[in-house]
Amino acid sequence: MFVHILIVAIIHLCSIPSSSAFLPPSLKPPASSKIFSAASEVMPSNVQTLVDQAKSLFDSSFGADVDKNLPNYCVSAPGRVNLIGEHTDYTGGYVLPLAIGFNTVGYGCGSVVKKDSSESIKCRIVSTNNPVAEFHVSPSLEASTGSNKWVNYVQGVVLQYLPDLKEDETFIFDLAIVGDVPLGSGLSSSASLEVATAVFLERILDSHGVAYCSAKDAPLSEKQRKMERAVRCKLAENIFCGVPCGIMDQFVSSAGCEGKLLLLDCRSLDYREVSMGGENASSSDAPVLVITNSNVKHDLGDGEYPVRVRQCKEATDILTKMNPS
C-alpha cells in the first residue's frame, strides 16, 4: 500500500488557494509579462516568491538571446492530496481530491511559427534543478532517458497540443520552471508540471487565435477547457512518459477550486465541488487536514505502481463480468 505524502502544512480547508492554473490579480507581474488570473483573490505568498524565482531563472538562462518581440506569460498549477479513492481513477471510479498551496510556476515566452529546416526553430526549457534542454517539436519527437527524463513531462504535453496547429506550423518557446511541490512525495509534482505547461501552451494558442482541434465548431466553455486540459495531460503521461496513471492528478490540478474538494467521476469526467464543514462554515469551524510524511520516495513509472494498476484493472474486469450492470 502506498503512503507517500510529505509533511508540508496543516491546512484549513477554507484557506486552500485556488487550484486554477492562473495566477491571481494580486500578484504584480514581472516587467513586460502578461499574468493570467484566477477568480480567487487568495493566494499564498510562496507563489509570488516562485514567480520571482522563475523570472530570475528565465533571465539568467535565456535573457541574452530571447526574442524581445514575443509576449511573456506566467502560469501556475498546484499539487494535490487525495482524500478518498485510491487506485479508483484508472478503473473508472470516484475520487475526492483537493488542490494544495504548493505549485509549479512557469515563466516564458513563445509563439506559433511556420516550419522550416532551420535549426533556430526550437523550444528551450530549464528548471531550478536541471540545466537548459532544447528540442524541436515534431510528431517524431522521442522521449528522453536518464537524468533528463523530467523533460518528457513537458514534451509529452506539447505533442498533445501540436494537432491544434496547421500541418506547416509548430511551437517555439523559452520556458523557465520552478516549484515547491516536493518531488517524489505523492503530491503530484508531475501533474502540476504538465498542467502548468498546458496552460502556457494555451496562452500561446489564444494569442494566435488558434482553437482546439476538438472544438472547431464552437469554443469550449471554461469547464470544458479544464476537462480537455486534464485529458491531454493524462495522455501525455500515459503515452510519452510511459506512466499508466489515471486522470485524478491532472484533473484536480486543472479544475480544483479554493476551499473545495473535487468529487470526480473518472468514467464520465463529470465533477462537482464539495465543501467540508458545510457551505456556511466559518474559517474557525472549517476542518483542518494534516499531511504527514512517510519519508518514502516513489516514481509512478517504476516500482509497484504499474503492477498495482494491472492488478486493479484485472479485478475490475472480473467484477464487471460477474455484475455487468
N, C-alpha and C positions, 0 to 999 in steps of 0.2 A: 504493500500500500504506500502510495506516495504522500509524504507530508514535507513539502519543500517550500517553506514560507519564511521569509526573513522578518525579524523584529524591526519594524520601521516606524511605527507610531501607535498611539492609542487614539482612535478616530471617533469623534462624534459624528454620526451619520449625517446630521443636518448641516455639517460644515464641510462635507466632502466636496471638493471643487468639481466644476463641470467637466465631464469627460468628453465634451466636444473636442474635435481636433483643431479648434481655432483658439487663438489667444484672446483674452478679454480686452475691452476698450481701456481699462485702467492701466494697462501696460504701455509705457511710452516706447514707440518703435525706434530702433536704431536709425541713424541718419539714412535717408533715401529708401528705407524699406517700406513695404506695404504689409500691415498687420490685419489678419482676418479674425474677427471677434466672435466669441461665444455669446449667447444671450445672457449668461450669468455675469454678474459683476464681481463674483467672489473667486479669487484665485490665490493660491499660496505664494508667498514671497519667493519661494525657491524657484518658481518659474521665471520670474524676472532675472534671477541670477543665471539660470540656464540660457535665457535669451542673450544676455551679455556675453556669456562664455561662447555661445555659438557664433555670435557676431565677431568676437575676437579671433576664434579659430578660423572663420571664413577669411578674415582679412589677412591673417598670417599665412594661410595656406594658398589662397588664390588672389589676394589683393593686387599683386603686381601686374598680372596679365588678365584679370577678369574683364569681360565685356561691360563697360560702363553704361551702355545703352539699354541693357536688359533690366527690367524691374526686379527688385529684391522681394522675396517672400519669407515670412517667418511663420512656421506652423508647429503645432504641438499635439501629442496624443498620449493618453495615460496608460499606466499599467492597470492590473485588475486583481481582485480577490474573488474567489467563488465561494458563496455561502452554502448552496445546496446544488447537487447534481454532478458528482464526479463521474467521469467516463460515460456520461449520457449524451454529450453533444454530438459525438460522431456516430451514435446509434440512433439518432433522431428523437431524443427525449427532451425533457425540460431542464433548464439550468436557471440559477438565480445568482448571477454575479453582480459586482459593483465595481465602478472605477475608483481608483485611489489617487491621492495627490502626488504621485511620483510619475514623471513624464519623460518622454523623448521629445526634444526640440530640434527642429531643423531650420537652418538659415541659409538661403542661397538665391541664385538667380537662374533663369532658364528660358528656353524658347522652343517653338516648333520650327524646324528648318527643312529645306529641301535636301534630299540625299545627294551626295556626290562621292567621288572616290578620294576626297581629301582626308588626310589623317587628322585634320583640325576639328572635324565634327565628332566630338567625343563627350562623354559625361565624366565628371570627376567628383568623387566623394571622399570625405575624410571624417574621422570621428576622434573623440578625445583619446581613445586607446589604440587607434590604428592610423597608419600613415595614409597618404593620398593614394587612392586606387582609381585607375582610368579604364573605361571600356566604351566600345562602340555599340549602340543599340541596334540590334537586328534580330530577326526570328531565330537565327542560328547561334545566338549567344549561348555560351556554355557555362555551367556552374563552376565556381572557383573551389579549390580544395585547400586543405591545410589551414594555416593560420589566417588566411584571407576568406574563410567561409562566411564571415559576417556580411560580406558584400552581396552574397546571394539573396539576402532578405530584401535588399534594395533592388537588385537586378530583376528578381522574380516579379516584383510589383510593377516595375517599368514595363516588362513584357506583357503584363495583363492590360496595360493601358495603350500599348502600341497599336492594337487593332482599331482604336478610335481615330487614328490618323489615316491620311490617304497613303496609297502604296508608295508614293515618291517622297513621303515625309518621315521625319524621325525627331527624336528629342535631343536637345543639347542642354546641359546644365552643370552648374557647380553647386555642391551642397555640403555644408558642414553640419555634423550631427553630434549633439551632446545629450546627456540624460542622467537621471538619478534613479531610474528603475534598476534595482540590483540585478546583475546578470546571474542567470542560473539559479534564481531563488524561488521560482514558481510564481512570480508576479507578472509574467508575460512581457518581458522586455522585447522579445522578438516581434510579438503582435503590435506593440507600441511603435516599434521602428517601422514596421510595414504600413501601419495606418498613417503615421506621420509622412512617410514617403508618398503614399497615395494622395493625401491632401495636397502636398506640394505639387504633384503632377496635375491634380485637378485645377489648381490655381493657374498653372501654365495653359492648360486646355481652355479654361474660361477666358483667359486674356486673349486667346486667338479665336474665340467663338466656336470652339470645337465641341460638339455634343457627344455623349456616349454613343457607341455603336449600337447599343441596346435600346436607345431612346431617340432614334432619328425622327420619329413621327411627332413626338411630344416630349417636352422637357420633363425630367424626373422631379418629383417633389423632394423636399429635404429629407423626409423619412426614407423615400426610395433610394436617394443617393447614399444614405448611411448604410442601407442594406446592400446595395450594389458594391460599395466600397469594401464592406466586410467580406462578401463573397469573393471578390477579386483577390483580396489579401490572403484569404484562406487557400485559394487555388495556387497563389504564388508559393506559399509554404509547402503545399502538397506536391506540386509539380516540380518546381525549380529547386527547392531546398530538400525535397525528399522526406518531409516530415508528415506522417499520417494523422495530423491533428484535426479536430473538429472545428466548428466555427465560433465557439463561445468567446475565445480571447479576442479575436479580431472584431467581433460584433460589439462587445461591450466597450472596447476602446473607441469604436466608431460612433456608437449610439448612446452611450451612457449619459446620465444626466445628474446634475448636482443634487445631492441629498436623497437619491433614489436607488433602489435595487432595480435590476432589469430582469423581468421574467420572460424568458425566451423559449419559444417552441422551435427546436433546432430542425424540425422537419419542414414546417411551413414558413419559418423565419418570421412569424408573427410575434410581436413582443409588446409588452406594456410596462410602464414604470410602476414600482411598488414602494410605498412609503413604510418605513418601520416606525412604530410608535404612534401610527395614525396620522392622518392628514393635518390635524390641528395641534400636533405635539410641539411644545416649545423646545428651544435648544437645551434647556435644563432637563427636560423629560426624554429627550431622544436617546435611543440605545447607543451604547459605545461598543465598538468592535476592536478587539486586541489581536494584532497579527503577531504570531510567535515564530520562533526560529528553530529549525531542526539542524542547522549548520550543514545541510547536505546539498551539494551542488548537483544539478542534473541538466541533461541535454535531451530534448524531446526526440531528436533524430537518432539517439543512441540508447543503449541500456534497455530497460524493461518496458518503456512506453510503447514502442511498436508491437511488442509481444502482447501487452495488455489490450491494445486496440484490436488486434486479431482475435484474441480470446473473447472480448466483449461482442464483437460482430458475429462470431460463431454462435455465441449464446443467444444473441438476438435472433439469428436465423432459425435456431432450434425452437425458440419460444413462439416465433411467428408462425411456423409450420403447425405447432400444437394449437395455436389460437389465432387464426388468420384475421379475425376481426380487430 
